[in-house]
Amino acid sequence: MATTKGSGNAPECSRAVIALTGVTGFTGGAIARRLLAEGYPVRALVRSPGQLRATHPRFEIALGTLSDHAALAKLVEGAELVIHVAAMYRHEPAIGQFFEVNHHGTVRLLEAARDAGVRRFVHCSTIGVHGDVEATPASEDAPFSPRDHYQRSKLLAELACREAMLEGRMEIVIVRPCGIYGPGDTRMLKLFRMLSRGVFLMIGDGRANFHPVYIDDLVDGFIKAATVPEAAGETFIIGGPRYVPLSEYIASAEDALGIKPLRVPLPYGLMEPVAWLCETLCKALGLRPPLHRRRLSFFKHNRAFSIEKARRVLGYEPRVDLEEGFRRTIESYRNEGLLPPVARQRQSRNV
């Protein structure tokens, strides 16, 4: 695949198969839809092909997981590009699964791609490898400071990619997305539902910065990372037009919903041990905790980043601001019956 830096769409190039992981997830699915819309053959690694074929009959399927060497070999056979998005993200009781999937799975895929003669490998990492950013806005060179098992496993996967770079047999590009949202995302749906109920528990002071990126902009970033020649061997933070304090982020969500819920402030220091206790009890009972420390960190950790490198090298330019992105996202939730069609109006109140 080849393109110029200024190209806004998927590039005009040879139609060699593109191998993609994570296609049943939010980000991977969005990338796949863009590639299919542009006419590219996509081969996807999936555990169960039924639902995928019903949704996208043009997919070629490699049936298996990131632990299956034969499935990975089939996935990358004849491919010139691999886009690796699959990861274990949500809270799991078995900590080792984060490392098995996110780190060791990436290593296996790198080896399979190298052996198959893949030209470029684009790896989806996370801004979480930087942890709680101190000097903002942070660039790709900011110190690593992962704060949980997911972030640590993703950092190890990045390091594996860097080791593969040194071999010089594949072009490798690392993408660190900021906070992804948009139609089809279920994580931000939880926030909108809480606000729609009319009472919102605001943990902390709301001053921590958050850097969102709308899904369509993120897909643009991935396409450019996959195609711009100068991207080879580089790492890019892909974010939206700006980062905002969390209090402003919540206020923008309220405006998009058309409500002003009651905000109940809760000290972070009080909620952290509550989250730990919830995790401990639920683990003993074999339940998924409704509250855990990783989710709580959303209210505390500073995530303000610079996207100047992506702008300079890739020609990346996010087009969807937060207000428009929230409007589109909420409209899609309401159309799918996931949110009330008309939010009840409330006066702004704070406890």
Buried (B, 14 or more C-beta within 10 A) or exposed (E): BEBEBEBEEBBEBEEBBBBBBBBBBBBBBBBBBBBBEBEBBBBBBBEEEEEBEEEBEEBEBBBBBBEBEEBBBBBBBEBBBBBBBBBBBEBBEEEEEBBBBBBBBBBBBBBBBBEBEBBBBBBBBBBBBBBEBEEBBBBBEBEEBBBBBBBBBBBBBBBBBBEBBEEEBBBBBBBBBBBBBBBBBEBBBEBBEBBBEBEBEBBBBBEBBBBBBBBBBBBBBBBBBBBBEEBBBBBBBBBBBBBBBBBBBBBBBBEBBEBBBBBEEBEBEEBBEEBBEBBEEBBEEEEEBEBBBBBBBBBBBBBBBBBEBBBEBBBBBBEBBBEEBBBBBBEBBBEEEEBBEEBEEBEEEEE
